[in-house]
């Protein structure tokens, strides 16, 4: 069972990468978030238009890494459930 678990050092590195990527585009995300919260569709469109390809691809990369982290966590939860007896029969 241990061989099927993800490498947690690799997962930790992915978390560090996500943090760095989101820090890199944080100002763009804050501006967009503020526009969304204001409810003004024109502001959202303007802020989104300010986001360049760099911001878009950085966010896309962060989302891909988050998806990988989620899979790693889920791969650990299933064996924990099996060991604790909470697995479905």
N, C-alpha and C positions, 0 to 999 in steps of 0.2 A: 504494500500500500504506500510506503514511503516514497518509492520511485515515481509514483504518479503525482506527487505534490509539486507545485511550482517552486522555483528557486526564489525564496523570499528576499534574498539580496537583490536579485533582478527586479522584483516587484518594488522594493524600496527605492531603487535607482529610478524606476519609472515615475514614482511619486515625486522624487526630487526634480525630474525633468518637467513634469506637469507644473510644479510650483514655479520653476524658472521661466517656462513658456508663458504662463499666465501673468507673471510679474512683468515680462517683456511687453505685453500688450495691455497692461492694466488700465492705463489712462484711456485708451480707446474703448475698453469695455465699460469703464465707469461712465464715460460720456454717453455711450449707447444706452446703458442701463438707466441713467437719469432721464434720457429722452423717452424711454419706454414707460417709466414710472409717471412721467408728466401726463401721459395719455395723448399727447399731441402727435398725430401721425406724421405731420410735416417735419417735426423735430427728429423723429425716428429716421425718416428718409434722409434728412440732411446728415445726421450723424453716421448713418450706415454708408452714405456716399463718401464720407471722409475716410472710412476704413479702406486701406489699400490691400493689395494682394498679400503683402507680408503679414498683415494682421489676420486676414482670412485663413491663410495656410498655417499660421502659427496656432490659431484656435482649432483648426481642423486636426492638426497634429496632436494637440493637447486632448481633444475629444477621443482620438484613436487610442492614445495611451490610457486614458481613463477607462475605456472599454476593455483594454487588456488587463488593467488592474482589477476591474470588476470580475473578469473571468478567473484571475488568479485567486481572488478572495472566495468566489463560489467553489473553486476546486478544493479549497481548504475546508469549507463548511461541510461539504458532503461527507468526507471522512470523519469529521468531528461528530456529526450526527450518527454515523454508523457506530462509532466507538461508544457514544453515550446512550445508544439504544433508541434514539429518536427517529431512526430511519424508517421510511414507509416499508411495510411488508408486502 
